[in-house]
Amino acid sequence: MTTICTKRRGITIGCRVIKNIRRWTALLLLILLFRSAAAQDDLAKLFTDSASARQPVAATFKSDRIVNAQSNETVHRHDLTVNISHLFDDLAGSHGGVKTFFGLDNSTDIKIGIDYGFTDRLMAGISRSKGAAEVRNGNVYFNSLTQLWEGKLKYRLLRQTADNHIPFALTLFANAMLSTRSALEDPSSDIHFQDFSDRWGFMGQIILARKFSRNISFAILPTYVRRNSVAFMDENDLFALGAGGRVKLTSRTAILFDYFFPFRSKKSKDYFKQQGVDFYPALSVGWEVETGGHVFHLSFSNATALLENQAIPYTTRSWLKGEFRLGFNIERTFTLGSKRTEDVQ
């Protein structure tokens, strides 16, 4: 082509055309190269965002408990958590007031427990509780269980994802409670233990939870409570519906609440009412403070017991009568294995 051009009058023009074609071709290739690189960046960003969006939402609650109720959270893999909980007596009413320094002279229940995370989904724990025994009118024994041991399991079946592909968290919880106190001779009592199996009680829960924003979380807890030995006219099997929530105030503080409504039969309620015993839903509110490896809860509750096996069926104190108490929970976590990878917030 170049040789032919040199023999004609348009040699200069022909060479210029060839040079222009080469320049435009190089420019076009350069543009295509940049567009290809940009497209690859956009595609990589798309996959990165998608992978990040499918990550599980972290810290729906900051502890495996809300106040007295269970949360959807579990202890992380290789973490060991030590819990110390305390409930004082009533601030007011017949059990409170100045004479008992607004309930601080007495304790209705004390619990010490440890929990261990086998995986990020499965934890197990054991605890020892004083037990919130209560006798009314001197002869009605309906909640006499003390010296309580608890074993528990919790498994995170579903975890909420950041893109709402899974819109809520679902956790399963179960425990077994054993009373080691001495038996009573009274056959109408709940501690007239005839067999070792009579000392046992059990609870199962489905915990549905959702983190609606960085500051608001909510949970619903359908609950089944089984007590192998109960007082006369009490019920061995009891269903309840619980709810709980967390409102974050600052990066390290939050307001908490939980509530349980037990579905006790009218026949049972009427009988105990004749004996001077009224049952109420258990309502607890709390203030949460996180300080490094510690989570501290300061709470007020009309429940006298720390274990749900007692608190749900046996809450007989009323907020409206001033029969609620100060409580606290201190939780300390120790990491026994390699450091875990944090979830997205």
Secondary structure, 3 states (H helix, E strand, C coil): CHHHHHCCCCHHHHHHHHHHHHHHHHHHHHHHHHHHHHHHHHHHHHHHHHHHHCCEECCCCCCCECCCCECCCCCCECEEEEEEEEEEEECCHHHCCHHHCCCCCCEEEEEEEEEEECCCCEEEEEEEECCCCEEECCCEEEECCCCEEEEEEEEEEECCECCCCCCCEEEEEEEEEEECCCCCCCCCCCCCCCCHHHHEEEEEEEEEEEECCCCEEEEEEEEEEEECCCCCCCCCEEEEEEEEEEEECCCCEEEEEEEEEECCCHHHHHHHHHCCCCCCCEEEEEEEEEECCEEEEEEEECCCCCCHHHHCCCCCCCHHHCCCEEEEEEEEEEECCCCCCCCEC
